[in-house]
Amino acid sequence: MQAILAQAQKMQEQLLTAQQELADAEVTGSAGGGLVTATVSGAGELKALVIDPKVVDPDDTETLADLVVAAVRDAGNNAQKLAEDKMGPLAGGLGGGGLGIPGL
């Protein structure tokens, strides 16, 4: 029983470390061949948005809006992939009897 508790404690520490690394991480996404770039935290919070002046057309704001949405979506997808990479091994240890305890 002591070994199980020690293993659970270690997994909890690893999970907290991974969560902090995600909070500190930043990933980018882009659209329009890099004309719009979004930077988000590992948790998916939008941190920065860069728009190349070449894409700004006062008569076509719809295209710019589409590029911004696509860049933010791309960055969000990249943040999700990062989270899966960081948390996946830890989550796998929590389910399917990873602790050797039925249901855990």
N, C-alpha and C positions, 0 to 999 in steps of 0.2 A: 504494500500500500504506500509506503514511504517513497518508493521509486516512481510510482504513478504520480504522486503529488509533486515530486521534484521535476518530472517530465512536464507536467502541466504548468508549473511555475516557469520553467525554461521557455515553453511555447508562448506563454503570456508575455514574457520579456521580449521575445523575438517579434511578437505581434506589435507591441508598443513601439519598438525600434523601427519596424517597417512602416508603421503609421506616421511616425515623425519624419522619416525619410521621404515619404510621399508628400507630406505637408510642405517640406522644404524644397522639393523638386519642382522644376519648371520644364514644360515641354511646349513645343511650338507646332503650329499647323499653318498651312498656307493654301491659297487659292489663286487662280489666274496666273499660274506660272510664277508665283512669288510676289505678285502685285499687292496682295493683302496677306499679312502675316499676323497671327494671333498667338499670344503666349498665355498659357494657363498653368496654374499650380497642379501638382499631382492629384489634388482633390477636385480639380476641374474648375477652380475659380479663375475667371478672366483677369489677367494681370496687365497685359499690354496689347495694343492693337496698332499695327503700322500699316499705313496706306500709301502706296507709291503715288505721287502727284499725277503720273501719267494716266491713272485710271479714273481720275476725278473729272467728270463731265457733267456740268450743271443741267444739261438737257437729258441726261440718262442716269438719274440717281438709282433707278431700279437695279441696274447692273452692279453698281457699287454695293448696294444693300445685299444682293445675292452673293457677291464675293465675300463680304464680311461674314455673312451667315455660314458660308462654306468653310472659311478659314477657322472660325470659332468651332464649328462642328468637327473639323479635322483635328484641331488641337484637343478637343474633348475626347475624341476617339484615341488619340495618342496617350492622353492621361489615363484613360481606362486600361489600355494595354499595359502601361507602366504599373498600374495598381494590380493588375492580374499577375504580372511578372513578380512583383514584390510580395503579394499576399497569397498567391496561388499555392506555393509549397506549404505555407502555414495553414491555410484553410483545408488543404488535403489531409493534414495531420489531425484535424479536429473532427472530421466525419468518418463514417464507415469503420469505426472501431480503431481509429488511429492511436488511441490511448490504451487500447486493449480492454476497454470497458464497453459493454453493449450499449448502443445508443449514443456514444460519444465519439 
